Amino acid sequence: MDKSFRVGGDLDEEDSGVIRVGARPAHEADETRRLFGLTLFVRVVAMLWIVLGLEQWLRIVAPAQGSFTGLTPATMTAIVFFAVLDPVAAVGLWLLAPWGGVVWLLTLVAQFFVVSAKPSFFLLGGALKFVDVVLFALYVFLSWRADSLSGEPSMIADILARLRGLARRGDRKV
């Protein structure tokens, strides 16, 4: 039965639809702050990925040297891969869609391996590996902080608990 149609029953303040004026409870304010931090980070990364995708499209449409078809097949494949998936990942991140994070992580891992094989492929060269690792670590940290207030166990919290358990077993053996 819908709580709003109960007769004679006491309704909680949250269930009654009362509009509260003033400061939010500390728990809600902290959760909002953490979600805002994650949202801001994801949207900044989305803008960065749009720029990376546009850079790849520029390499197709107006290459700096020769023509696009004059490049090696591996280089052409990598350029097309990033030209298509970087903007897709950016849109997904901007919309905060779950698939956006998956596509972004796919392009991030691919970018890491391409930079490892050919550092001159991207503008930042070998330093891009460091940037990728920092972005991934920030994403994991901000996601973990946002999930920690929900009260439900998250995958990241589960992994951390398992790592703590392994560390404790390692301390007992020493």
N, C-alpha and C positions, 0 to 999 in steps of 0.2 A: 504494500500500500504506500502511496506517495506520502511523504512526511508532511507536505504542505496542506494536506486535506485531513489530517488527524483532528478529531474533535475532542476537546477536553484534555489532550495530552500536552505535556510540557515540551516545548521545543528548545533545543540548544540555540545559543546565539548564532552559531555558524549555520545551523539548519534553517533559521527563520528568515534568512534573506535580509537581515538588518544591515543597513549601510553604516559602517563605522567611520567616524571622522577622527582624525588624529594619527598618531604614530601607530605603526603596525607592531604586533608582538615581536620580540627579539628573534624568535625562530623564523618567522615569515620574512622579516627584513634581511636576515642573514642568507636565507635561501634565495631571495630575490637578488641580492648582491652577487651571490655566486653564479646564478644563472645569467645575470647581466654580463659578468666577466667572461663567461664561456661564449655567450652570444657575440659580444664585442670582438673577442679573439677570432671566432669563426668568420665573422664578416670581414675583418681585416685580411685574413688569409684568403678569403674569396676575392677580394679586390686584387691582392697580389697574384692570384692564379689567373685572373682575367688578363693582367699585364703579361704574364708568362705565355698565355695562349695567344695573345695578340702578337707577341714577339715571334712565335712560331709561324703564324699566318703571314707576317711580314717576310719571313724567310722563303715562303712559298710564292707570294705574290710579287715581291720586289727583292730578289736576292742581292746581296752585296757584291758578289762576284759571279759572273757567268749566269747560267740559268739553273732553275731548280732541277731540271732533268739531267743536268751535268753532274749532279752529286752521286755519291755511291748509293747503292740500294739500301744499305743499312742506315745511312744518314737520312735518306728520304723517308724511310719507314718510321724512324724515330721522330722526325719533324711532323709527319702526318699524325702519328700517335698522340703527340703532345698538343698539336694544333686542334685536335678534336676533343680529347679528354680534359685538357686544362679548363676550357670554358664550361664544359659540362659539370666538372667538379665544382667550379666557382658558383654556378647557378644553384647546384644542390646545396652547397654550403650556405649561400646567402638565404635560401629558403628554409634552412635548418632541417632539411629532409634527411632521413637516415641514409638513403642511398648516396647523398652528397658526400657524407663522411667516408663511405666505402670507396667511392670513385676517387676522392682526394687521397686517401691512403694508398690506393693503387698507383696513382700518378706520383705520389711522394716516393714510394719504393722504387718505381721505374726510374724516376729522376736520379735517385741515389745510385742505382746501378749504372745508368748511362754516364753520370759524372765520374764514376769509378773507372769506367772503360775509356771514356774520352772527355777529359776535363775541359777542353776548349769548346764543347758543344753548347754550353750555357754561358751567359754573360759573366756570372760570378766565378766560373771555373770550379776548381777544387774546393773553394770556400763554401760552395752550395751544399756540400755534404754536411758541413757543420750546421748550416742554417736548417737543413732538413731534419737533422737530429734534434735541434733545439725546438723547432715547430712541433715535431711529434711528441717530445717530452712535455711541452707546455699543454698540448691538447690532452694528453693522458692525465696530467695533473689537474687541469681545470675540469675535465669530465669527472674525475674522481671526487673532487671537492663538491661539485654540483650534485653528484649522486649520493654523497655521504649524508646529506640531510634528509633524504627521502625516507629513510628508515628501512628500505628494502635492500637486501644484499645485492651489490652490483658485481659484475665480472671482475672489475679492477680490485675491489675490496676482497674478493675471493682469492685472486692471485696474490695479493699482499699477505693475506692470512696464511696461505700455503707457503710462501717464502719465509714468513716468520716461523712457521712450524719446522721447516727445513733447517733454518738457522739454529733453532733450539735443539734439534736433534744433533746438529753438528757440534754445538757447545758441549753436549753431554758426552760425546765420543772423545773429546779432547781431554 
